[in-house]
Each structure stands twice: as structure tokens, then as C-alpha cells.
Amino acid sequence: MRPLTLCRERLDRIQRILSVNAGDLTVREFAPSFSVWEWEIDQATALGWLKIETRKPSTGLP
């Protein structure tokens, strides 16, 4: 099986979706809601087109 490659059209679509949503979506929301595969997000991140930030969940009372 040959590895999948991210095409320019898919990258444009990912960037368009992010611009409409103010660039703030979780991967869990992004992939199923907009029919974007997680490997596409991973490749776009590896190529430097996207940035994934990991946020720690807020803890309860101190």
C-alpha cells in the first residue's frame, strides 16, 4: 500500500474551514464534522501549514 499524500485542494479546504471557524477547532471536532482525515491534519502539521496546540484541561478547585 502506498502512503497517502496531501494534495493542494485538500490543504486549501482545511485552511478555509479553519478561517471560517477562527482557527480554533479540536482535532476531534475537525475530523468527523468536516470530513477531514486525521492523516491529512498530521501531514499538514508536519509540513508546517498547521499548528496543533495541546491544552491542558482545567483542574478543579485548588
PQR file of N, CA, C, O and H, with PARSE charges and radii, in Angstrom:
ATOM      1  N   MET A   1       0.832  -1.179   0.000 -0.4000 1.5000
ATOM      2  CA  MET A   1       0.000   0.000   0.000 -0.0000 2.0000
ATOM      3  C   MET A   1       0.880   1.245   0.000  0.5500 1.7000
ATOM      4  O   MET A   1       1.811   1.361   0.797 -0.5500 1.4000
ATOM      5  N   ARG A   2       0.581   2.151  -0.880 -0.4000 1.5000
ATOM      6  CA  ARG A   2       1.411   3.347  -0.979 -0.0000 2.0000
ATOM      7  C   ARG A   2       0.926   4.405   0.024  0.5500 1.7000
ATOM      8  O   ARG A   2      -0.273   4.501   0.284 -0.5500 1.4000
ATOM      9  H   ARG A   2      -0.175   2.057  -1.527  0.4000 1.0000
ATOM     10  N   PRO A   3       1.835   5.187   0.579 -0.5600 1.5000
ATOM     11  CA  PRO A   3       1.428   6.192   1.556  0.2800 2.0000
ATOM     12  C   PRO A   3       0.550   7.269   0.920  0.5500 1.7000
ATOM     13  O   PRO A   3       0.714   7.604  -0.253 -0.5500 1.4000
ATOM     14  N   LEU A   4      -0.366   7.796   1.694 -0.4000 1.5000
ATOM     15  CA  LEU A   4      -1.276   8.822   1.204 -0.0000 2.0000
ATOM     16  C   LEU A   4      -0.588  10.181   1.220  0.5500 1.7000
ATOM     17  O   LEU A   4       0.213  10.471   2.110 -0.5500 1.4000
ATOM     18  H   LEU A   4      -0.499   7.523   2.647  0.4000 1.0000
ATOM     19  N   THR A   5      -0.907  11.013   0.226 -0.4000 1.5000
ATOM     20  CA  THR A   5      -0.288  12.323   0.109 -0.0000 2.0000
ATOM     21  C   THR A   5      -1.356  13.407   0.141  0.5500 1.7000
ATOM     22  O   THR A   5      -2.402  13.294  -0.500 -0.5500 1.4000
ATOM     23  H   THR A   5      -1.557  10.778  -0.496  0.4000 1.0000
ATOM     24  N   LEU A   6      -1.077  14.430   0.882 -0.4000 1.5000
ATOM     25  CA  LEU A   6      -1.987  15.560   0.989 -0.0000 2.0000
ATOM     26  C   LEU A   6      -1.890  16.411  -0.277  0.5500 1.7000
ATOM     27  O   LEU A   6      -0.805  16.876  -0.628 -0.5500 1.4000
ATOM     28  H   LEU A   6      -0.228  14.522   1.403  0.4000 1.0000
ATOM     29  N   CYS A   7      -3.008  16.616  -0.960 -0.4000 1.5000
ATOM     30  CA  CYS A   7      -2.996  17.427  -2.182 -0.0000 2.0000
ATOM     31  C   CYS A   7      -3.327  18.886  -1.846  0.5500 1.7000
ATOM     32  O   CYS A   7      -3.850  19.186  -0.773 -0.5500 1.4000
ATOM     33  H   CYS A   7      -3.889  16.239  -0.675  0.4000 1.0000
ATOM     34  N   ARG A   8      -3.018  19.763  -2.764 -0.4000 1.5000
ATOM     35  CA  ARG A   8      -3.217  21.201  -2.561 -0.0000 2.0000
ATOM     36  C   ARG A   8      -4.699  21.554  -2.329  0.5500 1.7000
ATOM     37  O   ARG A   8      -5.006  22.431  -1.522 -0.5500 1.4000
ATOM     38  H   ARG A   8      -2.593  19.519  -3.636  0.4000 1.0000
ATOM     39  N   GLU A   9      -5.600  20.880  -3.027 -0.4000 1.5000
ATOM     40  CA  GLU A   9      -7.024  21.159  -2.865 -0.0000 2.0000
ATOM     41  C   GLU A   9      -7.501  20.843  -1.448  0.5500 1.7000
ATOM     42  O   GLU A   9      -8.273  21.600  -0.859 -0.5500 1.4000
ATOM     43  H   GLU A   9      -5.350  20.167  -3.682  0.4000 1.0000
ATOM     44  N   ARG A  10      -7.033  19.719  -0.910 -0.4000 1.5000
ATOM     45  CA  ARG A  10      -7.423  19.342   0.451 -0.0000 2.0000
ATOM     46  C   ARG A  10      -6.828  20.315   1.470  0.5500 1.7000
ATOM     47  O   ARG A  10      -7.490  20.680   2.442 -0.5500 1.4000
ATOM     48  H   ARG A  10      -6.406  19.104  -1.388  0.4000 1.0000
ATOM     49  N   LEU A  11      -5.579  20.735   1.250 -0.4000 1.5000
ATOM     50  CA  LEU A  11      -4.955  21.702   2.142 -0.0000 2.0000
ATOM     51  C   LEU A  11      -5.717  23.022   2.110  0.5500 1.7000
ATOM     52  O   LEU A  11      -5.962  23.619   3.158 -0.5500 1.4000
ATOM     53  H   LEU A  11      -5.041  20.438   0.461  0.4000 1.0000
ATOM     54  N   ASP A  12      -6.095  23.485   0.917 -0.4000 1.5000
ATOM     55  CA  ASP A  12      -6.884  24.711   0.791 -0.0000 2.0000
ATOM     56  C   ASP A  12      -8.204  24.583   1.548  0.5500 1.7000
ATOM     57  O   ASP A  12      -8.638  25.523   2.213 -0.5500 1.4000
ATOM     58  H   ASP A  12      -5.895  23.000   0.065  0.4000 1.0000
ATOM     59  N   ARG A  13      -8.832  23.424   1.444 -0.4000 1.5000
ATOM     60  CA  ARG A  13     -10.107  23.183   2.138 -0.0000 2.0000
ATOM     61  C   ARG A  13      -9.920  23.239   3.647  0.5500 1.7000
ATOM     62  O   ARG A  13     -10.734  23.841   4.347 -0.5500 1.4000
ATOM     63  H   ARG A  13      -8.479  22.660   0.904  0.4000 1.0000
ATOM     64  N   ILE A  14      -8.860  22.619   4.160 -0.4000 1.5000
ATOM     65  CA  ILE A  14      -8.572  22.633   5.591 -0.0000 2.0000
ATOM     66  C   ILE A  14      -8.367  24.072   6.066  0.5500 1.7000
ATOM     67  O   ILE A  14      -8.901  24.470   7.101 -0.5500 1.4000
ATOM     68  H   ILE A  14      -8.199  22.129   3.592  0.4000 1.0000
ATOM     69  N   GLN A  15      -7.593  24.846   5.307 -0.4000 1.5000
ATOM     70  CA  GLN A  15      -7.332  26.229   5.699 -0.0000 2.0000
ATOM     71  C   GLN A  15      -8.596  27.084   5.624  0.5500 1.7000
ATOM     72  O   GLN A  15      -8.785  27.977   6.450 -0.5500 1.4000
ATOM     73  H   GLN A  15      -7.159  24.522   4.467  0.4000 1.0000
ATOM     74  N   ARG A  16      -9.455  26.825   4.651 -0.4000 1.5000
ATOM     75  CA  ARG A  16     -10.715  27.558   4.524 -0.0000 2.0000
ATOM     76  C   ARG A  16     -11.631  27.261   5.723  0.5500 1.7000
ATOM     77  O   ARG A  16     -12.249  28.172   6.272 -0.5500 1.4000
ATOM     78  H   ARG A  16      -9.302  26.099   3.980  0.4000 1.0000
ATOM     79  N   ILE A  17     -11.715  25.994   6.122 -0.4000 1.5000
ATOM     80  CA  ILE A  17     -12.524  25.609   7.275 -0.0000 2.0000
ATOM     81  C   ILE A  17     -12.008  26.296   8.535  0.5500 1.7000
ATOM     82  O   ILE A  17     -12.792  26.792   9.345 -0.5500 1.4000
ATOM     83  H   ILE A  17     -11.212  25.253   5.676  0.4000 1.0000
ATOM     84  N   LEU A  18     -10.688  26.325   8.696 -0.4000 1.5000
ATOM     85  CA  LEU A  18     -10.108  26.964   9.874 -0.0000 2.0000
ATOM     86  C   LEU A  18     -10.359  28.466   9.879  0.5500 1.7000
ATOM     87  O   LEU A  18     -10.613  29.045  10.936 -0.5500 1.4000
ATOM     88  H   LEU A  18     -10.051  25.923   8.038  0.4000 1.0000
ATOM     89  N   SER A  19     -10.291  29.104   8.719 -0.4000 1.5000
ATOM     90  CA  SER A  19     -10.515  30.550   8.681 -0.0000 2.0000
ATOM     91  C   SER A  19     -11.963  30.897   9.031  0.5500 1.7000
ATOM     92  O   SER A  19     -12.212  31.917   9.673 -0.5500 1.4000
ATOM     93  H   SER A  19     -10.085  28.634   7.861  0.4000 1.0000
ATOM     94  N   VAL A  20     -12.908  30.072   8.621 -0.4000 1.5000
ATOM     95  CA  VAL A  20     -14.322  30.302   8.948 -0.0000 2.0000
ATOM     96  C   VAL A  20     -14.562  30.110  10.447  0.5500 1.7000
ATOM     97  O   VAL A  20     -15.408  30.787  11.031 -0.5500 1.4000
ATOM     98  H   VAL A  20     -12.705  29.243   8.099  0.4000 1.0000
ATOM     99  N   ASN A  21     -13.829  29.203  11.062 -0.4000 1.5000
ATOM    100  CA  ASN A  21     -14.010  28.895  12.484 -0.0000 2.0000
ATOM    101  C   ASN A  21     -12.969  29.581  13.368  0.5500 1.7000
ATOM    102  O   ASN A  21     -12.676  29.107  14.465 -0.5500 1.4000
ATOM    103  H   ASN A  21     -13.141  28.653  10.588  0.4000 1.0000
ATOM    104  N   ALA A  22     -12.424  30.671  12.903 -0.4000 1.5000
ATOM    105  CA  ALA A  22     -11.448  31.477  13.657 -0.0000 2.0000
ATOM    106  C   ALA A  22     -10.204  30.674  14.041  0.5500 1.7000
ATOM    107  O   ALA A  22      -9.527  31.011  15.012 -0.5500 1.4000
ATOM    108  H   ALA A  22     -12.662  31.056  12.012  0.4000 1.0000
ATOM    109  N   GLY A  23      -9.903  29.628  13.297 -0.4000 1.5000
ATOM    110  CA  GLY A  23      -8.688  28.854  13.527 -0.0000 2.0000
ATOM    111  C   GLY A  23      -8.662  28.073  14.817  0.5500 1.7000
ATOM    112  O   GLY A  23      -7.599  27.632  15.253 -0.5500 1.4000
ATOM    113  H   GLY A  23     -10.453  29.354  12.508  0.4000 1.0000
ATOM    114  N   ASP A  24      -9.808  27.894  15.435 -0.4000 1.5000
ATOM    115  CA  ASP A  24      -9.847  27.237  16.736 -0.0000 2.0000
ATOM    116  C   ASP A  24     -10.820  26.072  16.712  0.5500 1.7000
ATOM    117  O   ASP A  24     -12.014  26.243  16.959 -0.5500 1.4000
ATOM    118  H   ASP A  24     -10.672  28.253  15.082  0.4000 1.0000
ATOM    119  N   LEU A  25     -10.302  24.886  16.413 -0.4000 1.5000
ATOM    120  CA  LEU A  25     -11.094  23.655  16.428 -0.0000 2.0000
ATOM    121  C   LEU A  25     -10.259  22.560  17.057  0.5500 1.7000
ATOM    122  O   LEU A  25      -9.032  22.561  16.957 -0.5500 1.4000
ATOM    123  H   LEU A  25      -9.332  24.748  16.212  0.4000 1.0000
ATOM    124  N   THR A  26     -10.935  21.626  17.705 -0.4000 1.5000
ATOM    125  CA  THR A  26     -10.207  20.466  18.202 -0.0000 2.0000
ATOM    126  C   THR A  26     -10.108  19.449  17.073  0.5500 1.7000
ATOM    127  O   THR A  26     -10.920  19.457  16.147 -0.5500 1.4000
ATOM    128  H   THR A  26     -11.931  21.626  17.786  0.4000 1.0000
ATOM    129  N   VAL A  27      -9.124  18.586  17.153 -0.4000 1.5000
ATOM    130  CA  VAL A  27      -8.983  17.536  16.143 -0.0000 2.0000
ATOM    131  C   VAL A  27     -10.206  16.634  16.178  0.5500 1.7000
ATOM    132  O   VAL A  27     -10.667  16.173  15.133 -0.5500 1.4000
ATOM    133  H   VAL A  27      -8.464  18.580  17.905  0.4000 1.0000
ATOM    134  N   ARG A  28     -10.730  16.381  17.356 -0.4000 1.5000
ATOM    135  CA  ARG A  28     -11.924  15.538  17.478 -0.0000 2.0000
ATOM    136  C   ARG A  28     -13.131  16.157  16.790  0.5500 1.7000
ATOM    137  O   ARG A  28     -13.937  15.432  16.207 -0.5500 1.4000
ATOM    138  H   ARG A  28     -10.355  16.755  18.204  0.4000 1.0000
ATOM    139  N   GLU A  29     -13.276  17.470  16.842 -0.4000 1.5000
ATOM    140  CA  GLU A  29     -14.374  18.147  16.142 -0.0000 2.0000
ATOM    141  C   GLU A  29     -14.102  18.222  14.648  0.5500 1.7000
ATOM    142  O   GLU A  29     -14.992  18.020  13.821 -0.5500 1.4000
ATOM    143  H   GLU A  29     -12.620  18.058  17.316  0.4000 1.0000
ATOM    144  N   PHE A  30     -12.861  18.517  14.328 -0.4000 1.5000
ATOM    145  CA  PHE A  30     -12.470  18.816  12.955 -0.0000 2.0000
ATOM    146  C   PHE A  30     -12.613  17.626  12.023  0.5500 1.7000
ATOM    147  O   PHE A  30     -13.238  17.733  10.968 -0.5500 1.4000
ATOM    148  H   PHE A  30     -12.138  18.682  14.999  0.4000 1.0000
ATOM    149  N   ALA A  31     -12.048  16.511  12.397 -0.4000 1.5000
ATOM    150  CA  ALA A  31     -12.018  15.353  11.510 -0.0000 2.0000
ATOM    151  C   ALA A  31     -13.409  14.844  11.117  0.5500 1.7000
ATOM    152  O   ALA A  31     -13.701  14.793   9.922 -0.5500 1.4000
ATOM    153  H   ALA A  31     -11.540  16.424  13.254  0.4000 1.0000
ATOM    154  N   PRO A  32     -14.274  14.469  12.050 -0.5600 1.5000
ATOM    155  CA  PRO A  32     -15.572  13.921  11.618  0.2800 2.0000
ATOM    156  C   PRO A  32     -16.561  14.979  11.123  0.5500 1.7000
ATOM    157  O   PRO A  32     -17.353  14.702  10.222 -0.5500 1.4000
ATOM    158  N   SER A  33     -16.528  16.167  11.687 -0.4000 1.5000
ATOM    159  CA  SER A  33     -17.514  17.189  11.332 -0.0000 2.0000
ATOM    160  C   SER A  33     -17.342  17.716   9.916  0.5500 1.7000
ATOM    161  O   SER A  33     -18.325  18.059   9.259 -0.5500 1.4000
ATOM    162  H   SER A  33     -15.885  16.392  12.419  0.4000 1.0000
ATOM    163  N   PHE A  34     -16.101  17.785   9.440 -0.4000 1.5000
ATOM    164  CA  PHE A  34     -15.829  18.386   8.136 -0.0000 2.0000
ATOM    165  C   PHE A  34     -15.251  17.398   7.127  0.5500 1.7000
ATOM    166  O   PHE A  34     -14.734  17.803   6.086 -0.5500 1.4000
ATOM    167  H   PHE A  34     -15.303  17.507   9.975  0.4000 1.0000
ATOM    168  N   SER A  35     -15.336  16.112   7.430 -0.4000 1.5000
ATOM    169  CA  SER A  35     -14.824  15.050   6.544 -0.0000 2.0000
ATOM    170  C   SER A  35     -13.355  15.248   6.183  0.5500 1.7000
ATOM    171  O   SER A  35     -12.959  15.119   5.025 -0.5500 1.4000
ATOM    172  H   SER A  35     -15.756  15.783   8.275  0.4000 1.0000
ATOM    173  N   VAL A  36     -12.575  15.556   7.180 -0.4000 1.5000
ATOM    174  CA  VAL A  36     -11.128  15.689   7.013 -0.0000 2.0000
ATOM    175  C   VAL A  36     -10.491  14.536   7.775  0.5500 1.7000
ATOM    176  O   VAL A  36     -10.793  14.323   8.950 -0.5500 1.4000
ATOM    177  H   VAL A  36     -12.897  15.660   8.121  0.4000 1.0000
ATOM    178  N   TRP A  37      -9.617  13.796   7.117 -0.4000 1.5000
ATOM    179  CA  TRP A  37      -8.960  12.655   7.755 -0.0000 2.0000
ATOM    180  C   TRP A  37      -7.863  13.138   8.699  0.5500 1.7000
ATOM    181  O   TRP A  37      -7.221  14.160   8.456 -0.5500 1.4000
ATOM    182  H   TRP A  37      -9.372  13.969   6.163  0.4000 1.0000
ATOM    183  N   GLU A  38      -7.662  12.390   9.774 -0.4000 1.5000
ATOM    184  CA  GLU A  38      -6.615  12.768  10.729 -0.0000 2.0000
ATOM    185  C   GLU A  38      -5.233  12.732  10.094  0.5500 1.7000
ATOM    186  O   GLU A  38      -4.366  13.515  10.482 -0.5500 1.4000
ATOM    187  H   GLU A  38      -8.184  11.560   9.972  0.4000 1.0000
ATOM    188  N   TRP A  39      -4.997  11.834   9.117 -0.4000 1.5000
ATOM    189  CA  TRP A  39      -3.689  11.789   8.468 -0.0000 2.0000
ATOM    190  C   TRP A  39      -3.455  13.071   7.654  0.5500 1.7000
ATOM    191  O   TRP A  39      -2.311  13.492   7.481 -0.5500 1.4000
ATOM    192  H   TRP A  39      -5.701  11.197   8.802  0.4000 1.0000
ATOM    193  N   GLU A  40      -4.530  13.689   7.158 -0.4000 1.5000
ATOM    194  CA  GLU A  40      -4.390  14.959   6.437 -0.0000 2.0000
ATOM    195  C   GLU A  40      -3.964  16.069   7.396  0.5500 1.7000
ATOM    196  O   GLU A  40      -3.119  16.901   7.066 -0.5500 1.4000
ATOM    197  H   GLU A  40      -5.459  13.346   7.300  0.4000 1.0000
ATOM    198  N   ILE A  41      -4.555  16.068   8.573 -0.4000 1.5000
ATOM    199  CA  ILE A  41      -4.175  17.054   9.590 -0.0000 2.0000
ATOM    200  C   ILE A  41      -2.725  16.836  10.012  0.5500 1.7000
ATOM    201  O   ILE A  41      -1.965  17.794  10.154 -0.5500 1.4000
ATOM    202  H   ILE A  41      -5.241  15.392   8.841  0.4000 1.0000
ATOM    203  N   ASP A  42      -2.342  15.572  10.211 -0.4000 1.5000
ATOM    204  CA  ASP A  42      -0.968  15.249  10.603 -0.0000 2.0000
ATOM    205  C   ASP A  42       0.041  15.681   9.540  0.5500 1.7000
ATOM    206  O   ASP A  42       1.086  16.245   9.864 -0.5500 1.4000
ATOM    207  H   ASP A  42      -2.959  14.794  10.095  0.4000 1.0000
ATOM    208  N   GLN A  43      -0.272  15.415   8.271 -0.4000 1.5000
ATOM    209  CA  GLN A  43       0.651  15.810   7.197 -0.0000 2.0000
ATOM    210  C   GLN A  43       0.756  17.321   7.073  0.5500 1.7000
ATOM    211  O   GLN A  43       1.850  17.852   6.886 -0.5500 1.4000
ATOM    212  H   GLN A  43      -1.121  14.956   8.007  0.4000 1.0000
ATOM    213  N   ALA A  44      -0.372  18.021   7.174 -0.4000 1.5000
ATOM    214  CA  ALA A  44      -0.351  19.481   7.088 -0.0000 2.0000
ATOM    215  C   ALA A  44       0.469  20.069   8.238  0.5500 1.7000
ATOM    216  O   ALA A  44       1.172  21.063   8.058 -0.5500 1.4000
ATOM    217  H   ALA A  44      -1.262  17.590   7.325  0.4000 1.0000
ATOM    218  N   THR A  45       0.378  19.460   9.405 -0.4000 1.5000
ATOM    219  CA  THR A  45       1.165  19.906  10.550 -0.0000 2.0000
ATOM    220  C   THR A  45       2.646  19.625  10.326  0.5500 1.7000
ATOM    221  O   THR A  45       3.488  20.479  10.601 -0.5500 1.4000
ATOM    222  H   THR A  45      -0.193  18.652   9.551  0.4000 1.0000
ATOM    223  N   ALA A  46       2.968  18.433   9.827 -0.4000 1.5000
ATOM    224  CA  ALA A  46       4.361  18.069   9.570 -0.0000 2.0000
ATOM    225  C   ALA A  46       4.998  18.979   8.522  0.5500 1.7000
ATOM    226  O   ALA A  46       6.197  19.252   8.583 -0.5500 1.4000
ATOM    227  H   ALA A  46       2.283  17.739   9.604  0.4000 1.0000
ATOM    228  N   LEU A  47       4.199  19.447   7.561 -0.4000 1.5000
ATOM    229  CA  LEU A  47       4.715  20.340   6.518 -0.0000 2.0000
ATOM    230  C   LEU A  47       4.762  21.799   6.960  0.5500 1.7000
ATOM    231  O   LEU A  47       5.256  22.656   6.227 -0.5500 1.4000
ATOM    232  H   LEU A  47       3.226  19.225   7.512  0.4000 1.0000
ATOM    233  N   GLY A  48       4.251  22.083   8.156 -0.4000 1.5000
ATOM    234  CA  GLY A  48       4.304  23.436   8.691 -0.0000 2.0000
ATOM    235  C   GLY A  48       3.137  24.325   8.288  0.5500 1.7000
ATOM    236  O   GLY A  48       3.186  25.535   8.511 -0.5500 1.4000
ATOM    237  H   GLY A  48       3.851  21.387   8.751  0.4000 1.0000
ATOM    238  N   TRP A  49       2.091  23.754   7.702 -0.4000 1.5000
ATOM    239  CA  TRP A  49       0.934  24.541   7.271 -0.0000 2.0000
ATOM    240  C   TRP A  49      -0.069  24.754   8.392  0.5500 1.7000
ATOM    241  O   TRP A  49      -0.845  25.709   8.366 -0.5500 1.4000
ATOM    242  H   TRP A  49       2.052  22.771   7.522  0.4000 1.0000
ATOM    243  N   LEU A  50      -0.052  23.867   9.373 -0.4000 1.5000
ATOM    244  CA  LEU A  50      -0.942  23.972  10.525 -0.0000 2.0000
ATOM    245  C   LEU A  50      -0.119  23.867  11.793  0.5500 1.7000
ATOM    246  O   LEU A  50       1.006  23.366  11.788 -0.5500 1.4000
ATOM    247  H   LEU A  50       0.579  23.091   9.393  0.4000 1.0000
ATOM    248  N   LYS A  51      -0.693  24.343  12.863 -0.4000 1.5000
ATOM    249  CA  LYS A  51      -0.053  24.210  14.166 -0.0000 2.0000
ATOM    250  C   LYS A  51      -1.083  23.623  15.116  0.5500 1.7000
ATOM    251  O   LYS A  51      -2.186  24.152  15.253 -0.5500 1.4000
ATOM    252  H   LYS A  51      -1.607  24.749  12.867  0.4000 1.0000
ATOM    253  N   ILE A  52      -0.722  22.538  15.766 -0.4000 1.5000
ATOM    254  CA  ILE A  52      -1.605  21.913  16.746 -0.0000 2.0000
ATOM    255  C   ILE A  52      -1.072  22.261  18.128  0.5500 1.7000
ATOM    256  O   ILE A  52       0.084  21.992  18.451 -0.5500 1.4000
ATOM    257  H   ILE A  52       0.175  22.108  15.655  0.4000 1.0000
ATOM    258  N   GLU A  53      -1.934  22.862  18.931 -0.4000 1.5000
ATOM    259  CA  GLU A  53      -1.572  23.209  20.296 -0.0000 2.0000
ATOM    260  C   GLU A  53      -2.263  22.245  21.248  0.5500 1.7000
ATOM    261  O   GLU A  53      -3.453  21.961  21.108 -0.5500 1.4000
ATOM    262  H   GLU A  53      -2.873  23.081  18.668  0.4000 1.0000
ATOM    263  N   THR A  54      -1.514  21.754  22.203 -0.4000 1.5000
ATOM    264  CA  THR A  54      -2.074  20.867  23.209 -0.0000 2.0000
ATOM    265  C   THR A  54      -2.363  21.697  24.446  0.5500 1.7000
ATOM    266  O   THR A  54      -1.466  22.309  25.026 -0.5500 1.4000
ATOM    267  H   THR A  54      -0.548  21.985  22.316  0.4000 1.0000
ATOM    268  N   ARG A  55      -3.609  21.708  24.834 -0.4000 1.5000
ATOM    269  CA  ARG A  55      -4.011  22.463  26.016 -0.0000 2.0000
ATOM    270  C   ARG A  55      -4.347  21.496  27.139  0.5500 1.7000
ATOM    271  O   ARG A  55      -5.013  20.478  26.945 -0.5500 1.4000
ATOM    272  H   ARG A  55      -4.338  21.210  24.362  0.4000 1.0000
ATOM    273  N   LYS A  56      -3.869  21.848  28.303 -0.4000 1.5000
ATOM    274  CA  LYS A  56      -4.197  21.033  29.464 -0.0000 2.0000
ATOM    275  C   LYS A  56      -5.603  21.380  29.924  0.5500 1.7000
ATOM    276  O   LYS A  56      -5.983  22.550  29.919 -0.5500 1.4000
ATOM    277  H   LYS A  56      -3.328  22.674  28.461  0.4000 1.0000
ATOM    278  N   PRO A  57      -6.369  20.390  30.317 -0.5600 1.5000
ATOM    279  CA  PRO A  57      -7.713  20.700  30.822  0.2800 2.0000
ATOM    280  C   PRO A  57      -7.614  21.437  32.157  0.5500 1.7000
ATOM    281  O   PRO A  57      -6.682  21.227  32.932 -0.5500 1.4000
ATOM    282  N   SER A  58      -8.569  22.282  32.399 -0.4000 1.5000
ATOM    283  CA  SER A  58      -8.557  22.999  33.667 -0.0000 2.0000
ATOM    284  C   SER A  58      -8.810  22.009  34.805  0.5500 1.7000
ATOM    285  O   SER A  58      -9.614  21.085  34.685 -0.5500 1.4000
ATOM    286  H   SER A  58      -9.326  22.453  31.769  0.4000 1.0000
ATOM    287  N   THR A  59      -8.124  22.226  35.871 -0.4000 1.5000
ATOM    288  CA  THR A  59      -8.330  21.354  37.023 -0.0000 2.0000
ATOM    289  C   THR A  59      -9.414  21.959  37.890  0.5500 1.7000
ATOM    290  O   THR A  59      -9.772  23.125  37.723 -0.5500 1.4000
ATOM    291  H   THR A  59      -7.471  22.977  35.968  0.4000 1.0000
ATOM    292  N   GLY A  60      -9.919  21.201  38.782 -0.4000 1.5000
ATOM    293  CA  GLY A  60     -10.976  21.680  39.675 -0.0000 2.0000
ATOM    294  C   GLY A  60     -10.455  22.688  40.680  0.5500 1.7000
ATOM    295  O   GLY A  60      -9.536  23.453  40.386 -0.5500 1.4000
ATOM    296  H   GLY A  60      -9.628  20.254  38.918  0.4000 1.0000
ATOM    297  N   LEU A  61     -11.012  22.685  41.804 -0.4000 1.5000
ATOM    298  CA  LEU A  61     -10.599  23.606  42.861 -0.0000 2.0000
ATOM    299  C   LEU A  61      -9.176  23.270  43.314  0.5500 1.7000
ATOM    300  O   LEU A  61      -8.791  22.101  43.333 -0.5500 1.4000
ATOM    301  H   LEU A  61     -11.758  22.064  42.042  0.4000 1.0000
ATOM    302  N   PRO A  62      -8.397  24.290  43.678 -0.5600 1.5000
ATOM    303  CA  PRO A  62      -7.023  24.015  44.137  0.2800 2.0000
ATOM    304  C   PRO A  62      -6.976  23.336  45.485  0.5500 1.7000
ATOM    305  O   PRO A  62      -5.893  23.046  45.993 -0.5500 1.4000
TER
END
